[in-house]
Amino acid sequence: MRKPADESRLYNIGSNIRAARKRADMTQEELSEKIGVTPQYLSDLERGLVGTSVSTLSKVCSKLNVSADFILFGTNSNSEFNMTLIEKIQRLPKSQADLVERSVDLMLEAIKLDPHE
């Protein structure tokens, strides 16, 4: 049985919030405290049971360091290549995302050392 469009959209928003929260290595309790909501409300939000205000959405984006595009649509407003790369990194646990960042830093450093430049 299909969910109505609004319920499906709420579920996707909640799922994106959960992915970003986990990537930030934060518990529901930690995030709920930072954005000024109860842990139960955040749990309901992540499960798509409730919607949220623009104000709360803005706080979520700020505390998780993600765009509203990512939370609302699962994408970012950058180019298609960047959206795919950023989305993949945002869905990683923090320790793995940190490893990707260090790897990119090493690659950029290696490019600067390239004698053929």
KEDOZA-732637 format. One record per residue (C-alpha): x, y, z; residue in three letters; residue number from 0. Coordinates in nm, 3 decimals, padded with zeros to 5 digits. Example, Ala and Ser with C-alpha at 12.3 -4.5 7.8 and 13.67 -1.06 7.14 Angstrom:
2
<r <01.230; -00.450; 00.780>; ALA; 0> <r <01.367; -00.106; 00.714>; SER; 1> 
END
This chain:
117
<r <00.000; 00.000; 00.000>; MET; 0> <r <00.138; 00.340; -00.102>; ARG; 1> <r <00.169; 00.625; 00.142>; LYS; 2> <r <-00.008; 00.948; 00.047>; PRO; 3> <r <00.230; 01.204; -00.105>; ALA; 4> <r <00.251; 01.419; 00.209>; ASP; 5> <r <00.330; 01.120; 00.433>; GLU; 6> <r <00.593; 00.996; 00.190>; SER; 7> <r <00.751; 01.342; 00.175>; ARG; 8> <r <00.761; 01.365; 00.557>; LEU; 9> <r <00.923; 01.022; 00.570>; TYR; 10> <r <01.191; 01.131; 00.321>; ASN; 11> <r <01.261; 01.452; 00.514>; ILE; 12> <r <01.288; 01.254; 00.837>; GLY; 13> <r <01.515; 01.000; 00.674>; SER; 14> <r <01.742; 01.278; 00.546>; ASN; 15> <r <01.756; 01.437; 00.892>; ILE; 16> <r <01.846; 01.098; 01.043>; ARG; 17> <r <02.122; 01.042; 00.783>; ALA; 18> <r <02.269; 01.388; 00.845>; ALA; 19> <r <02.248; 01.345; 01.224>; ARG; 20> <r <02.427; 01.011; 01.211>; LYS; 21> <r <02.688; 01.154; 00.977>; ARG; 22> <r <02.744; 01.429; 01.235>; ALA; 23> <r <02.788; 01.154; 01.494>; ASP; 24> <r <02.510; 01.297; 01.710>; MET; 25> <r <02.243; 01.121; 01.911>; THR; 26> <r <01.879; 01.225; 01.893>; GLN; 27> <r <01.913; 01.360; 02.245>; GLU; 28> <r <02.213; 01.577; 02.152>; GLU; 29> <r <02.050; 01.720; 01.840>; LEU; 30> <r <01.715; 01.776; 02.008>; SER; 31> <r <01.886; 01.976; 02.282>; GLU; 32> <r <02.078; 02.187; 02.027>; LYS; 33> <r <01.766; 02.272; 01.825>; ILE; 34> <r <01.532; 02.319; 02.121>; GLY; 35> <r <01.289; 02.029; 02.075>; VAL; 36> <r <01.219; 01.716; 02.276>; THR; 37> <r <01.392; 01.387; 02.186>; PRO; 38> <r <01.046; 01.238; 02.126>; GLN; 39> <r <00.959; 01.511; 01.876>; TYR; 40> <r <01.290; 01.457; 01.692>; LEU; 41> <r <01.225; 01.082; 01.688>; SER; 42> <r <00.877; 01.141; 01.543>; ASP; 43> <r <01.024; 01.384; 01.289>; LEU; 44> <r <01.289; 01.135; 01.176>; GLU; 45> <r <01.021; 00.866; 01.135>; ARG; 46> <r <00.805; 01.098; 00.925>; GLY; 47> <r <00.522; 01.110; 01.178>; LEU; 48> <r <00.525; 01.490; 01.215>; VAL; 49> <r <00.624; 01.790; 01.009>; GLY; 50> <r <00.829; 02.084; 01.130>; THR; 51> <r <00.848; 02.461; 01.110>; SER; 52> <r <01.086; 02.657; 00.891>; VAL; 53> <r <01.253; 02.780; 01.209>; SER; 54> <r <01.323; 02.427; 01.332>; THR; 55> <r <01.433; 02.317; 00.985>; LEU; 56> <r <01.679; 02.607; 00.978>; SER; 57> <r <01.820; 02.504; 01.317>; LYS; 58> <r <01.855; 02.141; 01.200>; VAL; 59> <r <02.046; 02.251; 00.890>; CYS; 60> <r <02.271; 02.480; 01.091>; SER; 61> <r <02.353; 02.227; 01.364>; LYS; 62> <r <02.410; 01.942; 01.115>; LEU; 63> <r <02.593; 02.161; 00.862>; ASN; 64> <r <02.372; 02.056; 00.570>; VAL; 65> <r <02.164; 02.248; 00.320>; SER; 66> <r <01.787; 02.269; 00.327>; ALA; 67> <r <01.798; 02.110; -00.019>; ASP; 68> <r <01.956; 01.802; 00.132>; PHE; 69> <r <01.698; 01.777; 00.411>; ILE; 70> <r <01.397; 01.851; 00.190>; LEU; 71> <r <01.494; 01.674; -00.130>; PHE; 72> <r <01.797; 01.457; -00.053>; GLY; 73> <r <02.010; 01.671; -00.284>; THR; 74> <r <02.217; 01.988; -00.275>; ASN; 75> <r <02.196; 02.295; -00.497>; SER; 76> <r <02.547; 02.247; -00.643>; ASN; 77> <r <02.630; 02.082; -00.974>; SER; 78> <r <02.516; 01.723; -01.035>; GLU; 79> <r <02.868; 01.591; -00.973>; PHE; 80> <r <02.897; 01.778; -00.645>; ASN; 81> <r <02.548; 01.677; -00.536>; MET; 82> <r <02.631; 01.312; -00.578>; THR; 83> <r <02.966; 01.340; -00.403>; LEU; 84> <r <02.841; 01.559; -00.119>; ILE; 85> <r <02.533; 01.345; -00.068>; GLU; 86> <r <02.745; 01.031; -00.043>; LYS; 87> <r <02.982; 01.194; 00.207>; ILE; 88> <r <02.692; 01.336; 00.412>; GLN; 89> <r <02.547; 00.988; 00.451>; ARG; 90> <r <02.874; 00.844; 00.587>; LEU; 91> <r <02.939; 00.811; 00.958>; PRO; 92> <r <03.159; 01.097; 01.082>; LYS; 93> <r <03.471; 00.880; 01.116>; SER; 94> <r <03.445; 00.766; 00.754>; GLN; 95> <r <03.368; 01.119; 00.629>; ALA; 96> <r <03.679; 01.240; 00.812>; ASP; 97> <r <03.883; 00.973; 00.634>; LEU; 98> <r <03.748; 01.091; 00.297>; VAL; 99> <r <03.838; 01.450; 00.387>; GLU; 100> <r <04.194; 01.350; 00.484>; ARG; 101> <r <04.227; 01.154; 00.159>; SER; 102> <r <04.116; 01.451; -00.048>; VAL; 103> <r <04.359; 01.676; 00.140>; ASP; 104> <r <04.643; 01.434; 00.060>; LEU; 105> <r <04.544; 01.422; -00.307>; MET; 106> <r <04.535; 01.801; -00.327>; LEU; 107> <r <04.874; 01.820; -00.160>; GLU; 108> <r <05.012; 01.565; -00.409>; ALA; 109> <r <04.880; 01.770; -00.701>; ILE; 110> <r <05.062; 02.078; -00.571>; LYS; 111> <r <05.384; 01.875; -00.557>; LEU; 112> <r <05.345; 01.754; -00.916>; ASP; 113> <r <05.666; 01.852; -01.101>; PRO; 114> <r <05.474; 01.857; -01.433>; HIS; 115> <r <05.261; 02.155; -01.328>; GLU; 116> 
END
